[in-house]
Amino acid sequence: MLIKSITKRVIVAIGLATFVTTAQESREVILDNDQVEVVRLTYPANTESGMHTHHYPFRTVYFVKGGKLELIPEDQSKTSTILEVPDGKILYLPATTHNVRNIGTSTVVIIENELKAQ
């Protein structure tokens, strides 16, 4: 009986730890000058960016390795957007404040380009 109780507690604890532990993406600035910022973002499965703001209105995102992402807006009255993107896809996305969460099972790798308004 004691072993069953301990086993159940360990299983519950492991399940909670998996649910609660959400690491952040890997972010590498490839180029940053007065004109443009280019960033390589890597989102392993079950990771997220954290809430952040894109200030520049001209932004493209190239998916080196696609997957399934949830874009969660800062404004909670707006609904989240689910993107299922194949490798090699490129998107134009407007300036926004959001959290990006990888809800798929594979790592997503993105090259993001933001043109700085002058």
C-alpha positions as CSV (number, residue, x, y, z in Angstrom):
1,M,0.0,0.0,0.0
2,L,2.8,2.4,0.9
3,I,4.6,1.6,-2.4
4,K,1.4,2.3,-4.4
5,S,1.0,5.6,-2.6
6,I,4.6,6.7,-3.2
7,T,4.4,5.6,-6.9
8,K,1.2,7.6,-7.4
9,R,2.8,10.7,-5.9
10,V,5.9,10.4,-8.0
11,I,3.8,10.0,-11.2
12,V,1.7,13.1,-10.3
13,A,4.8,15.1,-9.5
14,I,6.4,14.2,-12.8
15,G,3.2,15.1,-14.6
16,L,3.0,18.5,-12.9
17,A,6.7,19.2,-13.5
18,T,6.3,18.5,-17.2
19,F,3.2,20.7,-17.4
20,V,4.6,23.6,-15.4
21,T,8.1,23.6,-16.9
22,T,8.0,25.6,-20.2
23,A,11.4,26.6,-21.4
24,Q,12.0,29.6,-23.6
25,E,13.1,29.6,-27.2
26,S,16.7,30.0,-28.2
27,R,17.3,33.4,-29.8
28,E,20.4,34.3,-31.9
29,V,20.8,37.8,-33.4
30,I,22.3,37.2,-36.9
31,L,22.3,40.8,-38.0
32,D,21.4,44.1,-36.2
33,N,22.0,47.5,-37.7
34,D,20.2,50.8,-38.3
35,Q,18.2,49.3,-41.1
36,V,17.3,45.7,-40.2
37,E,17.3,43.1,-37.4
38,V,17.6,39.4,-38.4
39,V,17.1,36.8,-35.7
40,R,17.2,33.0,-35.7
41,L,14.6,31.5,-33.3
42,T,14.5,27.9,-32.3
43,Y,11.4,26.6,-30.5
44,P,11.7,23.0,-29.2
45,A,8.4,21.3,-28.6
46,N,6.5,22.7,-25.6
47,T,8.5,25.9,-25.4
48,E,7.4,29.5,-25.8
49,S,8.8,33.0,-26.3
50,G,7.2,34.8,-23.4
51,M,5.1,37.9,-24.1
52,H,7.1,40.4,-26.3
53,T,6.5,43.3,-28.7
54,H,7.5,43.7,-32.3
55,H,7.9,47.4,-32.8
56,Y,8.7,47.5,-36.5
57,P,5.8,47.3,-39.0
58,F,7.6,45.4,-41.7
59,R,8.4,41.8,-40.5
60,T,8.9,38.6,-42.4
61,V,9.3,35.1,-40.9
62,Y,10.9,32.3,-42.8
63,F,10.4,28.8,-41.4
64,V,13.6,26.7,-41.8
65,K,11.8,23.9,-39.9
66,G,8.0,24.3,-39.7
67,G,5.6,23.0,-37.2
68,K,2.6,24.0,-35.1
69,L,2.6,27.3,-33.2
70,E,0.1,29.1,-31.2
71,L,0.3,33.0,-31.3
72,I,-1.2,34.3,-28.1
73,P,-2.1,38.1,-28.3
74,E,-1.4,40.4,-25.3
75,D,-5.1,41.5,-25.6
76,Q,-6.9,38.7,-23.9
77,S,-10.2,39.7,-25.6
78,K,-8.7,38.5,-28.9
79,T,-8.4,34.9,-29.8
80,S,-5.1,33.0,-30.3
81,T,-4.0,32.0,-33.8
82,I,-2.9,28.5,-34.6
83,L,-0.3,28.2,-37.4
84,E,0.6,24.9,-39.0
85,V,3.5,25.8,-41.2
86,P,5.6,23.6,-43.5
87,D,9.4,23.8,-43.9
88,G,10.3,26.6,-46.3
89,K,7.2,28.7,-45.8
90,I,7.5,32.5,-45.5
91,L,5.0,34.8,-43.9
92,Y,4.5,38.5,-43.5
93,L,3.4,39.4,-40.0
94,P,2.5,42.9,-38.7
95,A,3.9,44.6,-35.6
96,T,2.2,43.1,-32.5
97,T,2.6,42.1,-28.9
98,H,2.3,38.4,-28.3
99,N,3.6,35.1,-27.0
100,V,4.6,32.3,-29.4
101,R,4.1,28.8,-28.1
102,N,5.2,25.6,-29.9
103,I,2.3,23.3,-29.4
104,G,3.6,20.7,-31.9
105,T,5.8,17.7,-31.4
106,S,8.8,18.9,-33.4
107,T,11.4,21.7,-33.1
108,V,10.5,24.9,-35.1
109,V,13.3,27.0,-36.5
110,I,12.5,30.5,-37.8
111,I,14.5,33.3,-39.4
112,E,12.8,36.6,-38.6
113,N,13.5,39.8,-40.4
114,E,12.3,43.2,-39.1
115,L,12.9,46.2,-41.3
116,K,13.4,49.3,-39.1
117,A,11.3,52.2,-40.1
118,Q,13.2,55.5,-40.7
